[in-house]
């Protein structure tokens, strides 16, 4: 049975594996390889997350995992502030092991994050998704409509999603 819970520092090895696996699966072949850091391994990512957990867990950020039999299958990182005007919170990353896609893990991770953010009285959520990411359709399946685009990391175009008043709306916001 898949459980959704707060991440703990002991999850960092699994989180590193999930993030690198999901990112490589989404972007290898979709964007030019010069934009992919092949020195970024699950071990490097895990070490970075250990540091992030130590530095950021006291700032109200959410680190949630989906796990089954003590194995991390998915991860979401949300923060109670956004960089785009008009939004109160932001999902910095949503990752699911590719072999576990289409099982409701991403949807449930977003649902858990939204529920906690709403409990904190934060009612608008921004989520960015690079257009080359084949998983962008996931946000459309939540009922979203793209409303614009903006440049992001390394010249990639990023879509933005929003959740307002408990209903999910996916789209883009131009800065």
C-alpha positions in Angstrom: 0.0 0.0 0.0 1.4 3.4 -0.9 1.6 5.9 1.9 1.9 9.7 1.6 3.8 11.4 4.5 6.2 14.0 5.5 9.7 13.3 4.2 12.5 12.8 6.8 16.2 13.1 6.3 16.5 9.3 6.1 14.5 9.5 2.9 17.2 11.5 1.1 18.8 8.5 -0.7 15.4 7.5 -2.1 14.5 11.2 -3.0 17.8 11.5 -4.8 17.1 8.4 -6.9 13.5 9.5 -7.7 14.5 13.0 -8.7 17.4 12.0 -11.0 15.5 9.0 -12.5 12.4 11.1 -13.2 14.4 14.1 -14.6 16.6 11.9 -16.9 13.5 10.0 -18.1 11.7 13.2 -18.9 14.5 15.2 -20.5 16.9 12.8 -22.2 16.0 13.0 -25.8 13.6 15.9 -25.2 16.1 18.8 -24.7 19.6 19.2 -26.1 22.1 17.2 -24.0 24.2 20.3 -23.2 21.4 21.2 -20.8 21.6 17.9 -19.0 24.1 17.5 -16.2 25.2 13.8 -16.4 27.5 14.3 -13.4 24.3 14.7 -11.3 23.8 11.3 -9.8 21.3 10.0 -7.2 24.1 10.2 -4.7 24.9 13.8 -5.4 21.2 14.7 -5.3 20.8 12.8 -2.0 23.7 14.8 -0.5 22.1 18.0 -1.7 18.8 17.1 -0.2 20.3 16.2 3.2 21.7 19.8 3.3 18.4 21.3 2.1 16.5 19.4 4.8 18.8 20.7 7.5 18.5 24.3 6.2 14.9 24.5 5.1 12.6 22.4 7.2 12.2 25.2 9.7 11.0 27.7 7.1 7.6 26.2 6.6 8.5 24.3 3.4 6.8 21.0 2.6 8.7 17.9 1.8 6.4 15.0 1.2 7.0 11.5 -0.1 5.0 8.6 -1.5 6.5 5.4 -0.2 5.7 1.7 -0.3 7.5 -0.9 1.7 10.0 1.7 2.9 10.9 2.6 -0.7 10.4 6.2 -1.9 8.4 6.3 -5.1 7.6 10.0 -5.4 8.5 13.3 -3.9 7.0 16.8 -3.8 8.6 20.0 -2.5 6.4 23.0 -1.9 7.1 26.3 -0.2 4.7 28.8 1.4 5.6 31.6 -0.8 5.8 32.1 -4.6 8.1 34.0 -6.9 5.3 35.1 -9.2 3.1 37.9 -8.0 -0.4 36.8 -7.2 0.5 33.4 -5.8 0.8 32.4 -2.2 2.7 29.1 -2.5 4.8 27.3 -5.0 5.6 23.7 -5.9 9.3 23.6 -6.5 9.4 20.1 -7.8 7.2 17.0 -8.3 8.9 13.7 -9.1 7.7 10.1 -9.5 9.8 7.1 -10.4 9.0 6.5 -14.1 8.1 2.9 -13.5 5.3 4.2 -11.1 3.8 6.8 -13.4 0.0 6.6 -14.1 -0.8 5.1 -10.6 -2.1 8.3 -9.0 1.1 9.1 -7.1 1.7 12.5 -8.5 -2.0 13.5 -8.2 -2.0 12.3 -4.5 1.2 14.2 -3.7 -0.2 17.4 -5.2 -3.4 16.7 -3.2 -1.5 16.3 0.0 0.5 19.4 -0.6 -2.7 21.4 -1.5 -4.5 20.2 1.6 -1.6 21.2 3.9 -1.2 24.6 2.2 -5.0 25.3 2.4 -4.8 24.3 6.1 -2.3 27.1 6.4 -4.8 29.4 4.6 -2.7 29.6 1.4 -5.1 29.3 -1.4 -3.1 29.8 -4.6 -0.4 27.5 -5.8 2.1 28.0 -8.7 3.7 25.0 -10.4 6.2 25.3 -13.2 6.6 22.7 -15.9 9.2 23.0 -18.7 7.3 22.6 -22.0 9.6 19.8 -23.2 8.6 17.7 -20.2 6.4 15.0 -21.5 4.6 15.0 -18.2 3.0 18.4 -18.8 -0.1 16.6 -19.9 -0.5 15.5 -16.3 -1.4 19.1 -15.3 -3.9 19.4 -18.1 -5.5 16.2 -16.9 -6.1 18.0 -13.6 -8.2 20.4 -15.5 -5.7 23.1 -16.4 -5.5 25.4 -19.3 -2.3 27.1 -20.4 -2.6 30.8 -20.2 1.0 31.9 -21.1 4.6 31.1 -21.0 7.9 32.6 -19.8 11.6 31.9 -20.1 13.1 29.7 -17.4 16.4 27.9 -16.8 18.7 27.8 -19.8 16.2 29.4 -22.1 13.6 26.7 -21.6 10.0 27.8 -21.7 8.1 27.1 -18.5 4.3 26.7 -18.0 2.8 27.6 -14.7 -0.2 26.0 -12.9 -2.3 27.3 -10.1 -4.6 26.0 -7.5 -7.1 28.4 -6.1 -9.9 27.9 -3.6 -9.3 24.2 -3.6 -9.8 23.6 -7.3 -6.9 22.8 -9.5 -6.3 25.0 -12.5 -3.3 24.5 -14.6 -1.9 27.1 -16.8 1.0 29.5 -17.3 1.6 32.9 -15.9 3.9 35.4 -17.7 6.1 37.6 -15.5 
